[in-house]
């Protein structure tokens, strides 16, 4: 194992044995790193005191030579602690769930930038539903950079798109909808396309959109994806 140092956010941690943890970081290069953290659940652990989800950290770890093996955490230092006002919010938890459960193939700093943008929106905005919509759609469009706003992911036809598929990283036409898909109205789909194209997370004044209704549909899809992913 070779020693490496990077700056990162802690996005997830899981208990392992009595005093250990598995921890997942998002680095400033847009890479996800999973590490075995020995003894970090002990009361006297210095690493454990800094392993707070959302903290911006300097990570020292031993990189595994094998892709299917965990890296080993050596030392962690906190550069900036997460704001206590959002650390327990459901919106903040959803943010970390998205980045933990959905994988991307190559390292890309845009994922790191997007995570920081989402943190800022959570801190500054009162419209949680609009932020949820923005988070999920922008993340999916980043995962699938070639997402086509006109082609159905199931039949590849140019047709009327009426649903979003997290599993398929794209959109579904009216003809391909099944009983598990949520129907999105034309105005809701227009709002989603606007998020992808223009980076606006709030609906325009001309759009009569129920952001809460959209976020309920998208969150339900994400939870279903998470449950399938975890099996």
C-alpha positions as CSV (number, residue, x, y, z in Angstrom):
1,X,0.0,0.0,0.0
2,X,1.2,3.5,-0.8
3,X,0.4,6.5,1.3
4,X,-1.7,9.3,-0.3
5,X,-3.0,12.7,0.9
6,X,-6.1,14.5,-0.5
7,X,-8.8,17.0,0.5
8,X,-12.3,15.7,0.6
9,X,-15.8,15.6,2.1
10,X,-17.0,12.7,4.2
11,X,-20.3,11.6,2.6
12,X,-21.0,8.3,4.4
13,X,-19.9,6.0,7.2
14,X,-20.9,2.5,8.3
15,X,-20.2,0.6,11.5
16,X,-17.9,-2.3,11.2
17,X,-17.2,-4.7,14.1
18,X,-17.2,-3.1,17.6
19,X,-14.9,-0.1,17.2
20,X,-14.2,0.2,13.4
21,X,-16.0,1.9,10.5
22,X,-16.1,1.9,6.7
23,X,-16.0,5.5,5.5
24,X,-16.6,7.0,2.1
25,X,-15.2,10.3,0.9
26,X,-15.7,12.6,-2.1
27,X,-12.3,14.1,-3.1
28,X,-11.7,17.5,-4.7
29,X,-10.8,15.6,-7.9
30,X,-14.3,14.1,-8.0
31,X,-13.3,10.7,-6.9
32,X,-15.1,8.5,-4.4
33,X,-12.8,6.7,-1.9
34,X,-13.8,4.0,0.5
35,X,-11.5,3.4,3.5
36,X,-11.4,1.0,6.5
37,X,-11.1,3.2,9.6
38,X,-9.7,1.1,12.5
39,X,-10.8,2.1,16.0
40,X,-12.6,5.4,15.0
41,X,-15.6,4.5,17.1
42,X,-13.6,4.5,20.3
43,X,-14.4,7.5,22.5
44,X,-10.7,8.6,22.6
45,X,-10.2,8.3,18.8
46,X,-8.8,11.5,17.3
47,X,-9.9,10.4,13.8
48,X,-13.4,9.6,15.1
49,X,-13.9,13.2,16.3
50,X,-13.4,14.5,12.8
51,X,-15.4,11.9,10.9
52,X,-18.6,13.9,10.7
53,X,-20.6,13.6,7.5
54,X,-20.3,16.8,5.5
55,X,-17.0,17.9,7.1
56,X,-14.3,19.1,4.7
57,X,-11.2,17.2,5.6
58,X,-7.6,16.4,4.8
59,X,-7.3,12.7,4.4
60,X,-4.2,10.6,4.7
61,X,-4.7,7.0,3.7
62,X,-2.9,3.9,2.4
63,X,-4.2,3.1,-1.1
64,X,-5.0,-0.5,-1.8
65,X,-3.2,-2.2,-4.8
66,X,-6.4,-4.1,-5.6
67,X,-9.7,-2.6,-6.9
68,X,-11.8,-4.9,-4.8
69,X,-10.0,-4.1,-1.5
70,X,-10.6,-1.2,0.9
71,X,-8.1,1.5,1.3
72,X,-6.9,2.0,4.9
73,X,-7.4,5.3,6.7
74,X,-4.3,6.6,8.4
75,X,-5.2,10.1,9.7
76,X,-7.9,12.7,9.2
77,X,-7.8,16.4,9.9
78,X,-10.8,18.7,9.8
79,X,-10.4,21.8,7.6
80,X,-14.0,23.0,7.9
81,X,-16.9,21.5,9.9
82,X,-20.4,21.2,8.5
83,X,-22.8,23.8,9.7
84,X,-24.8,22.3,12.6
85,X,-28.0,23.9,11.3
86,X,-28.1,21.4,8.3
87,X,-26.2,18.4,9.6
88,X,-29.3,16.6,10.7
89,X,-31.7,17.8,7.9
90,X,-33.4,15.3,5.6
91,X,-32.3,17.4,2.6
92,X,-28.7,17.1,3.7
93,X,-29.1,13.3,4.2
94,X,-30.6,13.0,0.7
95,X,-27.7,14.8,-0.8
96,X,-25.2,12.4,0.7
97,X,-27.4,9.4,-0.2
98,X,-27.3,10.5,-3.9
99,X,-23.5,10.8,-3.9
100,X,-23.0,7.6,-1.9
101,X,-25.4,5.2,-3.8
102,X,-25.1,6.3,-7.4
103,X,-21.7,5.6,-9.0
104,X,-19.9,7.3,-11.9
105,X,-17.2,5.7,-14.0
106,X,-14.5,8.4,-14.2
107,X,-13.1,10.9,-11.7
108,X,-14.6,14.3,-12.5
109,X,-14.2,17.5,-10.5
110,X,-17.7,18.5,-11.6
111,X,-19.1,16.1,-9.0
112,X,-17.1,17.8,-6.3
113,X,-18.3,21.2,-7.5
114,X,-21.9,20.1,-7.7
115,X,-21.7,18.7,-4.1
116,X,-20.4,22.1,-2.9
117,X,-23.2,23.9,-4.9
118,X,-25.8,21.7,-3.2
119,X,-24.4,22.4,0.2
120,X,-24.6,26.2,-0.5
121,X,-28.2,25.9,-1.7
122,X,-29.2,23.9,1.4
123,X,-27.7,26.6,3.6
124,X,-29.1,29.6,1.7
125,X,-32.6,28.5,0.5
126,X,-35.9,27.8,2.1
127,X,-37.4,26.0,-0.8
128,X,-36.4,22.4,0.0
129,X,-38.6,20.8,-2.7
130,X,-37.0,22.9,-5.5
131,X,-33.6,22.0,-4.2
132,X,-34.4,18.3,-4.2
133,X,-35.6,18.5,-7.8
134,X,-32.4,20.4,-8.8
135,X,-30.1,18.0,-7.0
136,X,-31.5,14.8,-8.5
137,X,-31.9,16.1,-12.0
138,X,-28.6,17.8,-12.2
139,X,-26.8,14.8,-10.7
140,X,-28.5,12.4,-13.2
141,X,-27.7,14.8,-16.2
142,X,-24.0,14.8,-15.0
143,X,-23.9,11.0,-14.7
144,X,-25.4,10.7,-18.2
145,X,-23.7,13.6,-20.1
146,X,-25.3,12.4,-23.3
147,X,-28.8,12.4,-22.0
148,X,-31.1,13.3,-24.8
149,X,-34.1,15.4,-24.0
150,X,-36.1,14.0,-26.9
151,X,-35.3,10.2,-27.0
152,X,-36.9,7.6,-24.8
153,X,-34.4,5.4,-22.9
154,X,-36.5,2.3,-23.5
155,X,-37.5,2.4,-27.1
156,X,-35.1,5.1,-28.5
157,X,-37.9,6.7,-30.3
158,X,-38.3,10.5,-30.6
159,X,-41.6,10.8,-28.7
160,X,-43.5,12.6,-26.0
161,X,-41.4,12.1,-22.8
162,X,-43.6,11.8,-19.6
163,X,-41.4,10.3,-16.9
164,X,-37.9,10.1,-15.4
165,X,-35.9,6.9,-14.8
166,X,-33.1,7.0,-12.3
167,X,-32.2,3.4,-13.0
168,X,-31.9,4.2,-16.8
169,X,-30.5,7.6,-16.3
170,X,-32.9,9.3,-18.6
171,X,-36.5,9.9,-19.7
172,X,-39.4,7.6,-20.7
173,X,-42.0,8.2,-23.3
174,X,-45.7,8.0,-22.9
175,X,-45.9,4.7,-24.8
176,X,-43.3,3.0,-22.6
177,X,-44.7,3.9,-19.2
178,X,-45.6,1.0,-16.9
179,X,-47.3,0.7,-13.5
180,X,-44.0,1.5,-11.7
181,X,-43.5,4.8,-13.5
182,X,-44.7,8.2,-12.3
183,X,-46.4,10.3,-14.8
184,X,-45.1,13.9,-15.2
185,X,-47.2,16.5,-16.8
186,X,-46.0,18.6,-19.8
187,X,-45.3,21.6,-17.5
188,X,-43.4,19.4,-15.0
189,X,-41.2,17.9,-17.8
190,X,-40.6,21.4,-19.2
191,X,-39.4,22.5,-15.7
192,X,-37.0,19.4,-15.5
193,X,-35.6,20.2,-19.0
194,X,-35.1,23.8,-17.9
195,X,-33.1,22.6,-14.9
196,X,-30.8,20.6,-17.2
197,X,-30.4,23.4,-19.8
198,X,-30.2,26.6,-17.7
199,X,-29.1,25.6,-14.2
200,X,-32.2,27.2,-12.6
201,X,-33.4,25.4,-9.5
202,X,-36.5,27.5,-8.9
203,X,-39.4,27.4,-11.3
204,X,-39.9,30.6,-13.4
205,X,-42.8,32.8,-12.5
206,X,-44.6,31.8,-15.7
207,X,-44.6,28.2,-14.7
208,X,-47.3,27.0,-12.4
209,X,-45.4,24.1,-10.9
210,X,-46.0,22.2,-7.7
211,X,-42.3,21.6,-6.7
212,X,-43.3,19.4,-3.8
213,X,-45.3,17.1,-6.0
214,X,-42.3,16.7,-8.3
215,X,-39.8,16.2,-5.5
216,X,-42.1,13.5,-4.0
217,X,-42.0,11.6,-7.3
218,X,-38.2,12.0,-7.7
219,X,-37.4,11.1,-4.1
220,X,-39.6,8.0,-4.3
221,X,-37.6,6.9,-7.4
222,X,-34.3,7.5,-5.7
223,X,-35.3,5.5,-2.6
224,X,-36.5,2.6,-4.9
225,X,-33.1,2.8,-6.7
226,X,-31.3,2.8,-3.4
227,X,-33.2,-0.3,-2.2
228,X,-32.5,-2.2,-5.4
229,X,-28.8,-1.1,-5.3
230,X,-28.4,-2.4,-1.7
231,X,-29.7,-5.9,-2.5
